[in-house]
């Protein structure tokens, strides 16, 4: 079964000019570079805040980094930054480091702003030390082969395919999830701990994320047929094994001037049962992530 997702996955490779010391989880630092520079390259008003700006509805920064909520109070940003999990935290001058970014829906049209933000952001510097790096290459990642689109080899932006073709197996009765970065799903405004997490919690969070991404950032219909039937089908799956634990993690918020708790569940989780309609959702979730702070790469899992 093939599903066309309105997204692109880019892989960035930079070379350190200065020594870079990433925090325990570099997704937060990378997001900081991206957001602060995206605002600089996009903002036309010069206002300190987006609230009340007459250009907000069409501003690439606002749409990508500070998507406005609607009447129900919900919103979702159309990108995910994925740092490499096995990468050294200290990058010496001359060494390279790599990370990925997934861009969803209509925001793909703002790719030139996104690329410029990364290039200039790394030139300004990352972290408190403002360590600099220079772009080596940007590739579009795809199951059918990666494609070079920008970098030192060719500094003209190459055309790309604005969709991701997802191959989903049709005959599976068992699925094993390897949750690699903290999955923070809340129930009654409290994070769900490993022993209390259910497949219903997982599926509900993922369904809601997919629904919001399509609603906010594209006019295309979602690949989900009936979200209520999907949720009921997920609740009927049988747990085969559970090897989950809690991983604590906090990040410093410069805006709020405080540490924010972002710990969550990691580990392995296996289920069996009728997966016929659920597989497209679960496989799409590998790219889209779920839970809190997906923009930093949290809530990442892979399917065995």
Secondary structure as UniProt FT lines:
FT   STRAND          2..5
FT   STRAND          7..16
FT   STRAND          20..21
FT   HELIX           27..42
FT   TURN            51..52
FT   TURN            54..55
FT   HELIX           56..58
FT   HELIX           60..65
FT   TURN            71..72
FT   STRAND          79..83
FT   TURN            85..86
FT   STRAND          90..91
FT   TURN            93..94
FT   STRAND          96..104
FT   HELIX           105..110
FT   HELIX           111..124
FT   TURN            127..130
FT   STRAND          133..141
FT   TURN            143..144
FT   STRAND          147..151
FT   STRAND          164..167
FT   STRAND          174..183
FT   STRAND          186..187
FT   TURN            188..189
FT   STRAND          190..191
FT   TURN            194..196
FT   HELIX           199..217
FT   HELIX           227..235
FT   STRAND          238..247
FT   STRAND          250..253
FT   TURN            254..257
FT   STRAND          258..261
FT   STRAND          264..272
FT   TURN            276..278
FT   HELIX           279..288
FT   TURN            292..293
FT   HELIX           294..296
FT   STRAND          301..303
//
